[in-house]
Each structure stands twice: as C-alpha cells, then as structure tokens.
Amino acid sequence: MSATLENWRTPPHNIWAFHNVDKLIATHTIPKPSNPSPLKDNLKSFDNFTLQQQAFPSRAFHSHTNTDGLVILHKGAIAYEYYANANTATSKHILMSMSKSLTGLVAGILSSRGQLDLTAQVKKYVPSASKLYDNVTVQEVLDMRTGVKYDDNTHAYRAAAGWNPLRGDEDAKTLHSFIERLDGEVDEKRGFNYSSVNTDLLGWILEAASGKPLADLMGEVLWKPMGAESEAWVTVDSEGSPRAAGGVCATVRDVARVGQLIADGGRGIVPKEWIEDMLHKGSAEAWANGPFAKFFEGLLGSAPAYRDCWYSGDMKGKVLMALGIFGQQLIVDVENDIVMAKTSSMEAPMQVEKTRLQTAAFQEVKRVLLGS
C-alpha cells in the first residue's frame, strides 16, 4: 500500500512521504537565491565518539533514531553528513514544528523593520480571529502564552490545514475558518501552553502585516539572504493559506544553514538583538509550570525556556533548539559555533527516549569537535 493523505504520517508510509510531501499535499515554493552560499567541507573523524557504548557514525545510532538526514557544522563548515531512506542532499524533508522556529525568525525580521508590532493585539492584524485571542498580543503568540489550550492532534484541525482528507462533516474546511471558529479551554494566567494553532495564526499575522504570502515573504527576508542552496516548500490548505506551524519542507543542509546564521549572530539578516531575545528573554517560571517541563527535563540543560518559537537552554554553552515531531531537530550552540540538523521518520510523533538520545549525541559531537 502506498502513502496517501490518510496514512502519510504513519509508518512505514512516513519514510517515503516525509521527503515527498509535495506529491500528497498542495505547497507553495519558498524561493532560493540565484547565487547560493556554498558550504565548505571540513570533515572530522569521529572514531572516538561513544554513545551508550556505540561508535559513531554507526548504523545502529542512525537506525535506532530513524535518521533520514544529518548535517553537523563546525565554524560554518561541514564536519559530518549522512543520508538514509532514499534521502539525499537535495531532498526536501518536512520539518514539522521546526517550521515554527523559521516563522519566528521572519517575525523578528519584520519587527526590526517596523512592519510588525509585537506589543499589538492579534486582532490589529487579524480582526476575525477567534474570541479566544481577545486581548492577546503578537509576542504572546510567539511565546505560546496566549492562554489557548487546544489539542494539535484533532481531525478537525488537520483537515482544515489540508493534512487529512475532508470527511464532509467538518465545521471548518480551511485554516482561516478554523482559527476564526476556534473554541475551547483558556488558561487565564497566560502560562506556557503549546498549541500549534498559535503559530498558524502567526503565519496569518505575518501575511497581513507584510501584504505577502508567507512563502514569498520567507524567501525574501530569510531564505534568499542566507544563501540557501535549494528552494523550500510550505504546505497550504485549499485556499492557499500556509501551515506555518509545521508545513515547511527543506533540505537538511539548508536547515543547518539556518542554524549557522544564528551561530553567526544573524549576519544582519536576522537582527542580533532578536537572537539575544531568543536566548535570554524566555520565562523560566512559565516553562517550569508548563506541560513540557517534565518531558524536557534535562533535555535543554539548565534554565530551559521557550521564546520567539525557539527553545533555549544551557548545555555547557548557550543553545537554541528547534524541534519537530517524528524526530526533527536543530541544535545551535552559539558559544562554540556548532550546529546539528537532523531529519527523521520515527515510528511515533513523540518518542522521548530517542529525542534524548539525539540530544546526547549532540553533546558527544561537541566533545569530540572541541577536543575536550
């Protein structure tokens, strides 16, 4: 049985589907520049890498964590690169919730240009948004502190986004309609509550603020300036509205480029002040009282937080992390100039042990590269 819109996120179909999303779901193209910025090779030996008694790079590690692609950069050069499951350096793999982090960078760029007011209420940009977003600011949307508590896994949400086939009984058949009709539980204290619909709303806000489709906007302010070597895609619904929360598809090399851009302080593309905000302005208290604190315990080292659609922490060096279900992960050690980008097709959306193993692998990579 081949992959379809009904089964594309379930194994074994996800192995093929995750790098062939455009064959299943409508997409918009995030354009690449005419002159990409090349990544130099400076391949390193990982002969003394050990992870739970396994040598690296080992088929056992890659197989166990369902690796599709892995790129490690050190000081901007490729230290290690690996592909499996018919993925290649040009495969555009779905990033799932790592898409949120890219969307957050676009928000930071627009804010620095005076095109987006982070203190403004959501309804300045999207007046028709659900009543759940009354008196909610753009910054609160970025930080998952809107108070909205909605299960990401409902058929209604996925069908509206074009990720599930419509059955005909849905109240909302598009993302915008879904966001307008959204109803449910609200946390009046506005703590950290992770709901992907917040970032789909953010995508709508960015389009309203800029007057441009998100794919064109991301290409203009991020993808082209950073020198991506491949175009990317973002899935869209039947009206062409983008799945900003999870629908970006890109090569793992270009995901690593995003990490390097951050490690480089933004290079005038992403404001350095925005990166500092991502690193230091997340609320440790909101995180500690949120639903992810137990799952992420130890995963981000000390002082974990969520800010501007990025996770931050301290793992013997300040780090930023983008994370997506089924094993998508980008880790940036800004102090030591090390980036690890990984795409995967795990058997289940959230596999805690495997995610922890991937993060442990980053720590061991860092040890080897730094010779400590």
Salt bridges, closest charged atoms under 4 A:
ASP68 OD2 - HIS93 NE2 2.77
GLU81 OE2 - ARG253 NE 2.68
ASP134 OD1 - LYS123 NZ 2.59
GLU140 OE1 - ARG190 NH1 3.09
ASP143 OD2 - ARG307 NH1 2.67
ASP169 OD1 - ARG167 NE 3.51
GLU170 OE2 - HIS155 NE2 2.74
GLU185 OE2 - LYS149 NZ 3.29
ASP200 OD2 - ARG243 NE 2.86
GLU220 OE1 - LYS212 NZ 2.51
GLU229 OE1 - ARG253 NH1 3.30
GLU229 OE1 - ARG257 NH1 2.78
ASP254 OD1 - ARG257 NH1 3.04
ASP264 OD2 - ARG267 NH1 2.76
GLU276 OE1 - HIS280 NE2 3.27
ASP277 OD2 - ARG307 NE 2.75
ASP308 OD1 - ARG307 NE 3.86
ASP333 OD2 - LYS366 NZ 3.06
GLU347 OE1 - LYS354 NZ 2.71
GLU353 OE1 - HIS64 NE2 3.26
GLU364 OE2 - ARG367 NH2 2.64
